[in-house]
Amino acid sequence: MKLGYLAFKNMISKPLNLVLSLLLLSLSVSLVTFVLQLSQQLSGQLHKNIAPFDMVVGAKGSPLQLVLSSVLHVDFPTGNIKLKDAALLQKHPFVETAIPVSYGDNYKGFRILGTEVEYLNQYGAELSEGTLYKEAFEVIAGSKVAQQLDLQVGDRFISAHGFATADSQEHDEHPFIVKGILASTGTVVDQLLITTVESIWEAHEHDGNNDPDKDKGHKEVGGEHESEKEITALLVTFKSPLGMVQLPRFINENTPMQAALPGFEVQRLVGLLGSGAKTVNGIALAILLVSALSIFISLLKTIRERKQELALLRTYGLRTVQLLGLALMEGLFLAVLGFVSGWLLGRLGIWGISQYMQISYGYGLQIMAPERFEFFLFGLVIVLTIIATLLASRSIFKLNVAETLSDV
């Protein structure tokens, strides 16, 4: 007699109990795997993108917003700073590199970033084809921009005002030309169209003062005399740790600019996300315990209802240990099925969030193979199932075959 087949038939004979137990187990597993994968991948992406820079200097405002806009490119800038003020910082003895960045335009929702070639070097970005930009209105495209917009070397396009994709004023008099396409880096560079700072200035030299994007917290670069030109931010690396200790405080207290430390701000953001992740995981573990209780009740009810069947199996030669094995198989079938379906639901959730983030922010998440913590979770599910099954199967050891069959 095949005990595995018999255990499977027993499991599906009570569809309502099966669905309830599977639903609870799948929900708990999917929540845990989804939240842990999401927090892990977001944290990894954030730290990877801020790693090249120790400090960002921009206009007064929220330091987190400054980091999000100027380093991670997912928010509106806090404003602009004077180029002459930034130039003083570039010559500071604590500063190793200070790279200016300027915003102003987008092309079909992808930001056009004015900066120096050193910006690419900080991320280890290399060309897959074409050449680097040299003149104003020459641009190189990140790998994802080129792929999604089907850009080729030599293509020309017209930029639009600000960061919005709709209702934006286009700069018809200043077309950009694609000079090169970057290989994938897995960083924010993949989402950008990169050109010279001068391109941003020249594109806005004749703009009026009534800029609709200013209402969104965005100040345009153009419109000043040469001595009053502005940039959005300055991305800084230090020569020594002493710079990180002294320079940010000096800038914040003695200049019209603001200094923010990307590492600190991202750590604070990850901490907030981590608190939410812990709360959700606590709820998921509580559901997991409820699912174990559901398995216990379901098996207990099944064993009590099938006393006669178990007694008959004993008369056919099955020992008590084999009957216990039958109950364990039924519980383990349920555990494995619930874990696999929950794991798949969790990955489906990651895929859905990835699609949303790709459209909204240009960041995507990966569908990862099972990881160590998920094997630990699987082991926990199996252990809880075995405990629940053993507790529910205690009556098997007290089964009186003669008395049970005489009651039929």
N, C-alpha and C positions, 0 to 999 in steps of 0.2 A: 504494500500500500504506500502510495506517495504522499508523505505528510505535507510537503510543500503545496501540492495541488489542493489537498483538503483544507489547509490553512487559508489559501487564497479564496476558496469557495465559501468558507465560513466568514471571511472578511466582507465579501460583497453581498452576502445574504441579508445584511441589514444596511441598506443604502443610506438611510437617514443618519444612522450613527456614524457611518463611514464618512459621509459628506461633512458632518459637523466636526468630527475629529480632524479631518484633512484641512478644513477651512481654518481652524484655529492654529494648527501647526504650520500651515503654509503662510499664514499672515504673520506669525511671529518671526519665522525664518526670513521672509522677504523684507520685513522691516529692518531687522538687524543687518542683513547683507547689504541692503540698499543704502542705509545711513552710513555704515562704515566705509563702503566703497566711495560714496559721494564725498564724505569728509576727507578721506585719504587722498583722493584724486585732486580735489580742490586745493587742499593744503600743498600737495606736491607741485601743482601748476603755479600757485601763487609764489612759492619760494623759488621755483626755477626762474620765474620772470623778473623777480626783484634782485636776484643774486648778483648781477653785474654792477649794481650801484649801491653806495653806502648812504647817500643823502640826496634828496631832491629839494630844490629851492624854487619857490614860486610866490604868487601873490598871497596876501593874508587871507585866512579863511580856515576851513577844516583841513587839518593835516592828512586825515584819511582820504578826503576827496582829492587832495593834491597828489597823493600817491596813486590812487585809483585812476586819475585822469592822465597823469604824465608818465607813469611807469607801466601801468596795466592797461591803459587806454579803454576804460569802461565807464567813464563818467565825464561830466563837463568840467573844464578847468576852473580854478578859483579866480582867474583873471590873468593879467599879464604883468611882467616886470620890465623895468628899463634895461636896455642892453648895456648901458654904461655902468649900472649897478652890478650886473652879472659879470662884466669884464673885470671888475675889481676882485671878485671871488676867484676867477680863473687864475689870477696871479698870486693867490694866497699861498704861503709856504706849506700849509697843511694839505693842500689840494694836489692830487696826482693828475686826475683828468676832470674836466668840467665841460660837459657836452650840452650845447643849447638845443632846445626843441621848441618848435612853433607849430601851432594848429591854426586852422582857419577854414579848411574846405574838406569835402568828401567827394568820392565818386561812387555812386550807387550804394551808399551806406558804408563804404570802407574809408577810413580816415587817411588823409594825406598829411604826412608828417614831414616838416622841414627840419633837417638836422645835418650833422657832419657824418662823413664816412666812418669815423671812429665809433659811432653808435653801432654800426653793423659789426665791427670788430669785437665790441664788448659781448655780443651774443654769439660770436663765432659764425656769423652768417657768411655764406659763400654763394657766388653766382652759379646757377646751373646753365645759363646761357646769356649772351649779350655782354655789356660792359657797365661799369659804374657810371653814375651821373657826374657831369662836370660843369655844365652850364645850367642857368635858370630854366625851369620848366622841362628839364629832363628828369625822368622818374624811373625807379626800379620797383618792381612789384614783388610782394611776398608770395610764397608758393600757393597759399590758399586763395589769395585774391586773384592771382593769375588763373588758377584752376576754375574758380566759380564764375569769373567774368570772362573767361576764355581770352585773356590778354596775350598778345604775342609781341615780340620785339619789333619795334617800328610802328605799333599802333598809336593812334592819337585819341585823346578824349578831352572833354570839357568838364572841369570841376564845378561843384555846386557849393554855395555858401554854407558854412556851419557844418553840423553833423547830421542833420535830418535828411532823409532820402526824398521827401516830398515837399512841395511848396518852397523850394529853395531857388535863390537867384543864381544863374549860371554865369561863369566868367567866359563869355564867348570870345573875348579878345585875347585870352591867354590859354591856348590849348597845351596840354601836356603831351609829351612823347615818351613812350616806354623804351628805355635804353637797355634794360636787363631784367632778368627774372631770377629770384633767389631760390636756392635749394631749401627744402623744408628744414626748419630748426626745432620745431616743437615748442616755439615761444611766441610772444606777441608779434615778433617781426613777420611771421607768416600772414598776419592779418592787416598789414600796413602797405600803403603806397608811400615810398620814401623819396624825398627830393631835397633840394638845398633850402636853407632858411631864406635866402634871397628870393626864391620862387614864391614863398608865402607873402613876403613883403610886397613884391611887385604885383601880385595878383590883387592886392587890396589897396594899392596906392590911390586909386581914384574912387574908392568906396565912400559913400556918404556917412554921416554920423548916425543916421537912423538905421541901426542894424537890428532886425528882429531877433537875431540869436542872442543879443545882449540880455533879453528878457529871460533867457534860459541859463544865465550865469556865465555866458561866454563873451569875452571881450576880443574884438578883432585886432589884428596886428598892424594893419596898414593905416595910412593917413597922417603919420608924423613926419617931421623933417628928419633928415639923415641922423642928426645927433639925438633924436628922441625916439628912435626905433625901439620896438619891444619884442620880447620873446615870451613864450608861455612858461617855460621852466628851464632850470639848469640841473642836469644829472651829474652828480659828483661822486668820485671815488677818492679816498684819503691815502696819504702817504704812510700814515701811522695811526694807531688807535687813538692817539691823543687828539687828533682832529675831530673824531666822533664825540669826544667828551666836551670839547670847548667850543667848536665852531657853531653847532646848531643853536646853542644858547646865545652866543654873541649875535648871530643873525636875527634871531627872534626879538631880542631886547634892544638892538641898536640900529636896525635898518628897517626900511619899509617893506622888506620881504619876509617870507616865512620859510623856515627850514623844517623838513620832516624826514624822519628816518624810516625808510621802507620796511626794514626788518622789524622794527618795533610796531609799526602800524599794522602790518600784516599779521604779526603774532597776536596782537589785540583782537583783530578780526577773526582769526582762527580760534582764539579762545572763546569768543561769543558763539561761533558756530559749534565749537566743541561742547559747550554747555547744552545747547539744543540737542546735539547728537546723543549726549548722555541721557537726557530726559526721554527721548524716543526709544533708545535702547533699553532703558528701564521698563518702559511700557511693554516693549516687545518681549523681554524676559518674563514679565508677569503673564503675558498671553501664552508664552511657552509653558509655564507652569500650569496654567489653566488647561492647555491642550493635553499635558501629561495626565491631569486629573480626568479629562474627558476620555482618554484612552483607558484609564483604570476603570472608570464607571462602565464604559462600553464592554470591556472584556469581562468584568465581574458579572454584568447582566447576561452576557452570552454564555458564560460557563454555567451559571445557575439554570439557564433555560435549557441547556444541553446535557444535563446530568445523565439522562438515559442514553444519549449517544455516546458519551464518554465511557459509561459502564459497558456498553456493547463493544466498544473498541478494546476494552480490557479483556473481554471474553474472547476476542479474536487474537489475543496474544500481546497486545501493546502494554508495555510497562508504564508505571507512573511517571518515570522520567521522560518517556516518549510523549505522553499526554502533555506534560509540562512544555516539552519542546514544541508541540503543536501550537500551544497558546503563545509561546515566545515568537514563533514564526509569524503568526498573525499580527502580533504587535510590531515586529520588525518590518514586515511588509508595509504596514501603515506608516511607520516612522520614515522609511526610505522614500516612499512615495510622497509623503508630505514635505520632506526636506528638499527633494529634487524639484517639486512644483514650486515651493517657496523660493528656492535659489533662482529658478527661471523667472519668476515674477519680479524678484529683486533686480535681475539684470535687465528685464524689460523696462523697469522703472528708470534705470540708469540710461538706457537708450532713449527713452522719452525726454528726460531732462537734458540729455546731450543735444537732441534736436532743437529743443527750446533755446539752450544756451548758444548753439551755433548760429541761430537766426538772430538772437537778441544781442549777443556780445562777441560772437566770432570764436568762442571757445567751445571745444568739443571734449567729451569724455570717452574713454576706451572701455570696451566690453572685455573685462579681464577674465582669465582662467581662474578656477578656484584657488584661493589663497590660504595661507596657514591658519588664520583665525577662523576661516569657514570650515576647515577640517576639524578644528577644535569645537566649533558649534555643532558639527555633525556628530562628533563623539558625545557631546553633551545631550543631544537629542536621543541617541541610542541608549545612553546610560539611564536617562529619565524613563524611556520606554521600557527598558528591562525591569527597572524598579517597580513601575506601575503594573507590569505584567505579572511579576512575582507576587506582589501584594494581592492582585486580583485572582491569582491561581492557587491560593492557599487551600481552598476547598478540595482541590484535586487530590491532595495528600490524605484527606479524610473521607475519600469516596468509598462508600460501602456498596460493592457491586450487587450482592444478593438483595439487599434491602431496596436499592434503587430500581432494579429490574422487577421486583415484586410489586412495585407501585404502578407499573405501566398498565 
